[in-house]
Structure formats: structure tokens, C-alpha cells
Amino acid sequence: MKETDRILLTGVIILVLLMAAPAAAVRSMTINAGNGQTATVASALAVSPSIRITDDGDPVSGVRVTFTVTGGGGTVTGPVAVTNANGIATVGSWRLGTQAGTNALRAANGSLAVAFTATGTAGAATRMEKYGGDGQSAAVSTAVAIPPSVRVFDVYQNPVPGRQVLFTVSVGGGTVVPVTALSTNANGIAAVTQWNLG
């Protein structure tokens, strides 16, 4: 056999081997919908989280995906879902925990996993308590050293921001500033600027 024939034969064998060995499929999981939502604590999100599994960009059906709450409390229904013809699997529902703040959910199949987050906000105000400025003494017709303040909570003891609170003098005369309602801050606190005794 000539040297040229050997080179040609070797080239043919390499070409056949390359054609016979398909590239390994790249399977991936990505978020499809439902990430980054905000809802009242202890309520279900408007959009149920869902993922999409593909092989080299093509949807993969029939894959079991498990959804697990990993932060913030809360619960899910239908925690095990199967990808449909479009490669999409959707949890039944995700109800947030009772504490305001970040909630987390994980969707996984073997080594494939993605994480969802959602923010729980305080519910309706159900309780108000004194926060500061109670029981002070001052000369008549002067302002107390610490302006009175209150704190507003929901049923789960989360501070409620944006709640309107009106301070009025009930006994002893005197005045408060301002005379209009005040909004609670991010910590659920509202405080007058000044309280002048009678």
C-alpha cells in the first residue's frame, strides 16, 4: 500500500468516526414564569411558578420536577409536576409565609435546579400600640422631650407601612403638631413632630 493510500484511508476512518459520534445533548432548566412577584403575606401568588427543560434548545416532555419551599415559610400545592409538550412544568400554587420579606422556592430534577423568589408584604392593620413618648413630664405650655409615637401591626405582627394615624389631644388641653393624619413609615411607626402640654 502506498503512503498516499494510507493517508487517505486514515482520513476516511477519522471522518467516519466523527460522523458516527453525535454531540452530547445539553439539557438545561430555566425559569419560565412566576419569578420576582409580590403579594400579601399568607396569600397565594397570582402566577404559579413554572420552569422549562430543553435539550439543545428543544423542549423535553415527561420530566418530573419537584418544587420545594426553601425560605420564608409558606407552602406549595402540586409540588411534583411533569413537563408538558413545551417542556414546561408548573407548580400547583405557591402560598407565601406569614412574615413579611423574601420567600424562596426551588425547582429541581437531579442536578438541574433553579430558584424563585417572591416578596411578602404586610397585611391589613389589626393592632396599634404605643411606641415612644409615653409617661413624660414637662412644664406647662411646653413641649415634651420625646414626641409620642405609635406602631401599627397586621395579624401576623408584621409592621404595616402607609397606615394613616391621627393624633389628637384628649385631656389637659395643649396641642400636637401636625394636626393632620400621619402615615406610618416602613417600620410601621408614626410620630408627631411635637406635643405641647396645656
Disulfide bonds with the S-S distance in Angstrom:
none
